[in-house]
Amino acid sequence: MTDIVKNSREIIRVTRDDFKGHDMVNVRVFFDAGGGKMKPGKQGVAFRAALLPDVLNALGQFLGENV
């Protein structure tokens, strides 16, 4: 699991889990629910881990660009 700070109230959490026998990568926004607890929001995406190289390649195209 990896957490990336999005802002003072949210993090982007990246996990790799098994879901119904499928190796999955899940990227989800979590928000501060108070009391030090983070809860998942509606924003996010899950995909088969086999697609990870394609996803990383697509994201890598934006490195160094002025978007």
N, C-alpha and C positions, 0 to 999 in steps of 0.2 A: 504494500500500500504506500502511496506517495500523496502527500498533500501539497498543493500549490496555493499560496495566499493570493486570492483574487482582489480583496479589499478588506477593510477593517471588520466586516461582518460575515464574509463568505470565503470559502476555500473551494478549490477544485480538487476532488479526490479521485485518484486513478487506482483501480484495483483489478486484480486478475482472479477470477473465481470459476468454479464449476457450476453450471446451471443446467439441470436436467441432462447431465452427461456431456455437456458441451463446454469446452474451454473458452471462456469469455473475458473480454476486457471491458471494464465499465468506467466511464468518465462522467462524473456527476458533480453538480454544484451543491455544497452543503452550506447551511446558514446557521448562525448563532441563535440557538433557541433559549438562551439564558441559562444561568447556573453552570456555565462551562460545557454545556452539551451542544453538539452539532447535530443537526437533522438534515436529511436529504431533501432537496427541493425537486421541482418537476424538471428542471433543466438537466440534460445529460444525454449520453448516447452509450449504447452497449453494442458490441460486435464480436464476432468470432475471432479468437486470438490468431487464427491463420491469416486474417486480413491485416494484422498489425504491420507487416512490412509495407504494404500498399498505403496504409494510413500514414505511417511515418514518412514515406516518400512524398505523399501529397502535402503534408504539413511542412516538410523540408523545403519545398518550393518557395515558401514564403520567407525563409530566413534571408535576411539582408535586403528585403524589399521594403520600400516605403509605402505601406498600405494605408 
